[in-house]
Amino acid sequence: MTEFPTLQDIVLAAKAKLPNATWEFVTFGSETETTLRRNRHALDSLAFRPRVLRDVMEIDTSTSLVGVKLRIPVMMAPVGSLHLLDPEAAVTVAKAAGEFGTMPIISGYADPGFEKVAASTKAPLAYALHPRADMAFMDDLVDRVKASGYRAIVYVSEGAYYSRRERDLMNGIQTKAKRSGTYASYQRQLREERAKAPGKKPSYEGLLGAGGTWALVDRIKARSGLPLILKGITTEEDARLAVEHGVDVVYVSNHGGRSLDHARGTIQALPEIKAAVGEKAKVIIDGGFVRGTDVLKALALGASAVCMGRLQAWAVAAAGGAGLIRALEILEEEIIVNMGLLGVTKLDQLGPSYVAPAEPVVLPHPLSAFPVVLERITAGRN
C-alpha cells in the first residue's frame, strides 16, 4: 500500500475516516487518562545505548510464543469493540495477522464471535477470556474455545469492573462489555439480595470478572489443557503467584490505560515482573507500544513479545486488513533498522544494557510517538 509510507500516514487516515466519538473511543482512556499517558511517558523515559562496529548484515526478527512462530515480536492485543470500525473486523484482523505471520488475540466480546473467527482462517489464534461467576457457563466456553482450535487462552484479569471512560460517557459510546445501570446501584442490589435471603448466593450476572480468582485460573488451565496466558499482571507479587499456578505466559497490561486510572506505565513494571518470573514463564506486554523502537525497549527489559491494540484499530480503520498488514510491514522495517543501529542481529541479543533512563523530550500523549500527526491535528488538518 504505497499510500502509507509511514505509520503516521496510517494514523492520519484513521483520524480522517472515523467519527470523532469512535476516534476518541479508540485513542483515549479512562477518567483522567493518567495511566494512558504514563504508558507513553515511561517508554519515552528510556534511551538506547547502541553498540557499533558489529556485523549487522543479516538480521533475524523472528521469535515464538506458545509454540507459534512469529515473524516479528508483535501480536495483536484483544480489542473487544472492533465492530465500531467494521462488523467483521475480528475476522479481518485474524486473517491479516495470519497472512503477515503473527498471532492475534481474539476478544471474547469481538464480533462476529470467536467461533466464526476461527472458522474463517487457519491462522493461529489465542482467545481472550473474560471471567464470569457462572462456572457451568465458563466450562462450556472453555470447551468451545478448545474445540474451535484456539492455540492458547488469555485470561483477562484486569477488567473486573468496566472503567469510567469519561470521553465515551460524554460521547454516548456503548460497548458489549458495559453493563446497564451503574455499579453503585448494582452494589445496592447485592446488599438487598443478601438482606432478603442471607443464605442464598446473590446474582453476579453482568459484573464482568469481579468474581474471578486464582481458583478459576486453575480451573481453566486444567480443563482446557491449552497454554494459559494471564493478562493484567503489573506487580511482582502477582507475577510470583502466576508461576505458582502454572501460568505459561505472564502478560503485563494495564488495559492500555482503559482500566484503573493512576496506575504505573507497563514498561515501568516490566523489570520487577521479569525478575519475579525468571525462566519459569515467558513475559509479554502491552500499553502504549506503537513503534518498532518501543518493541525493542520491551525486549531489552525481558519481554518476549509486545501486543498492540490502538495501532491495530487505527490500521483497520484506515484500510481494513490491508491497512493492518501494511502497519505490520512498517513495524518490521522499523525493528530491522533499529536492531542494526543498536548493533544486534537477533532478538535474544538484547538486554538491559541497551537501555538507560532519560528525560522525555515531549509531553506524554497517546499520539506523541507521531509528531506529524499531532502537528496536523493541532493545526486542524489531516
Secondary structure in CASP SS format (residue, H / E / C, confidence):
PFRMAT SS
TARGET T0000
AUTHOR 0000-0000-0000
METHOD secondary structure of the structure
MODEL  1
M C 1.00
T C 1.00
E C 1.00
F C 1.00
P C 1.00
T C 1.00
L H 1.00
Q H 1.00
D H 1.00
I H 1.00
V H 1.00
L H 1.00
A H 1.00
A H 1.00
K H 1.00
A H 1.00
K H 1.00
L C 1.00
P C 1.00
N H 1.00
A H 1.00
T H 1.00
W H 1.00
E H 1.00
F H 1.00
V H 1.00
T H 1.00
F C 1.00
G C 1.00
S C 1.00
E C 1.00
T C 1.00
E C 1.00
T H 1.00
T H 1.00
L H 1.00
R H 1.00
R H 1.00
N H 1.00
R H 1.00
H H 1.00
A H 1.00
L H 1.00
D H 1.00
S C 1.00
L E 1.00
A E 1.00
F E 1.00
R C 1.00
P C 1.00
R C 1.00
V C 1.00
L C 1.00
R C 1.00
D C 1.00
V C 1.00
M C 1.00
E C 1.00
I C 1.00
D E 1.00
T C 1.00
S C 1.00
T E 1.00
S E 1.00
L E 1.00
V C 1.00
G C 1.00
V E 1.00
K E 1.00
L E 1.00
R C 1.00
I C 1.00
P C 1.00
V E 1.00
M E 1.00
M E 1.00
A C 1.00
P C 1.00
V C 1.00
G C 1.00
S C 1.00
L H 1.00
H H 1.00
L H 1.00
L C 1.00
D C 1.00
P C 1.00
E C 1.00
A H 1.00
A H 1.00
V H 1.00
T H 1.00
V H 1.00
A H 1.00
K H 1.00
A H 1.00
A H 1.00
G H 1.00
E H 1.00
F H 1.00
G C 1.00
T C 1.00
M C 1.00
P E 1.00
I E 1.00
I E 1.00
S E 1.00
G C 1.00
Y C 1.00
A C 1.00
D C 1.00
P C 1.00
G C 1.00
F H 1.00
E H 1.00
K H 1.00
V H 1.00
A H 1.00
A H 1.00
S H 1.00
T C 1.00
K C 1.00
A C 1.00
P C 1.00
L C 1.00
A E 1.00
Y E 1.00
A E 1.00
L E 1.00
H C 1.00
P C 1.00
R C 1.00
A C 1.00
D C 1.00
M H 1.00
A H 1.00
F H 1.00
M H 1.00
D H 1.00
D H 1.00
L H 1.00
V H 1.00
D H 1.00
R H 1.00
V H 1.00
K H 1.00
A H 1.00
S C 1.00
G C 1.00
Y C 1.00
R C 1.00
A E 1.00
I E 1.00
V E 1.00
Y E 1.00
V E 1.00
S C 1.00
E C 1.00
G C 1.00
A C 1.00
Y C 1.00
Y C 1.00
S C 1.00
R C 1.00
R C 1.00
E H 1.00
R H 1.00
D H 1.00
L H 1.00
M H 1.00
N H 1.00
G C 1.00
I C 1.00
Q C 1.00
T C 1.00
K C 1.00
A C 1.00
K C 1.00
R C 1.00
S C 1.00
G C 1.00
T C 1.00
Y H 1.00
A H 1.00
S H 1.00
Y H 1.00
Q H 1.00
R H 1.00
Q H 1.00
L H 1.00
R H 1.00
E H 1.00
E H 1.00
R H 1.00
A H 1.00
K H 1.00
A C 1.00
P C 1.00
G C 1.00
K C 1.00
K C 1.00
P C 1.00
S C 1.00
Y C 1.00
E C 1.00
G C 1.00
L C 1.00
L C 1.00
G C 1.00
A C 1.00
G C 1.00
G C 1.00
T C 1.00
W H 1.00
A H 1.00
L H 1.00
V H 1.00
D H 1.00
R H 1.00
I H 1.00
K H 1.00
A H 1.00
R H 1.00
S H 1.00
G C 1.00
L C 1.00
P C 1.00
L E 1.00
I E 1.00
L E 1.00
K E 1.00
G E 1.00
I E 1.00
T C 1.00
T C 1.00
E H 1.00
E H 1.00
D H 1.00
A H 1.00
R H 1.00
L H 1.00
A H 1.00
V H 1.00
E H 1.00
H C 1.00
G C 1.00
V C 1.00
D C 1.00
V E 1.00
V E 1.00
Y E 1.00
V E 1.00
S C 1.00
N C 1.00
H H 1.00
G H 1.00
G H 1.00
R C 1.00
S C 1.00
L C 1.00
D C 1.00
H C 1.00
A C 1.00
R C 1.00
G C 1.00
T H 1.00
I H 1.00
Q H 1.00
A H 1.00
L H 1.00
P H 1.00
E H 1.00
I H 1.00
K H 1.00
A H 1.00
A H 1.00
V H 1.00
G C 1.00
E C 1.00
K C 1.00
A C 1.00
K E 1.00
V E 1.00
I E 1.00
I E 1.00
D C 1.00
G C 1.00
G C 1.00
F C 1.00
V C 1.00
R C 1.00
G H 1.00
T H 1.00
D H 1.00
V H 1.00
L H 1.00
K H 1.00
A H 1.00
L H 1.00
A H 1.00
L C 1.00
G C 1.00
A C 1.00
S C 1.00
A E 1.00
V E 1.00
C E 1.00
M E 1.00
G C 1.00
R H 1.00
L H 1.00
Q H 1.00
A H 1.00
W H 1.00
A H 1.00
V H 1.00
A H 1.00
A H 1.00
A H 1.00
G H 1.00
G H 1.00
A H 1.00
G H 1.00
L H 1.00
I H 1.00
R H 1.00
A H 1.00
L H 1.00
E H 1.00
I H 1.00
L H 1.00
E H 1.00
E H 1.00
E H 1.00
I H 1.00
I H 1.00
V H 1.00
N H 1.00
M H 1.00
G H 1.00
L H 1.00
L H 1.00
G C 1.00
V C 1.00
T C 1.00
K E 1.00
L H 1.00
D H 1.00
Q H 1.00
L C 1.00
G C 1.00
P H 1.00
S H 1.00
Y H 1.00
V E 1.00
A E 1.00
P E 1.00
A C 1.00
E C 1.00
P C 1.00
V C 1.00
V C 1.00
L C 1.00
P C 1.00
H C 1.00
P C 1.00
L C 1.00
S C 1.00
A C 1.00
F C 1.00
P H 1.00
V H 1.00
V H 1.00
L H 1.00
E H 1.00
R H 1.00
I H 1.00
T H 1.00
A C 1.00
G C 1.00
R C 1.00
N C 1.00
END
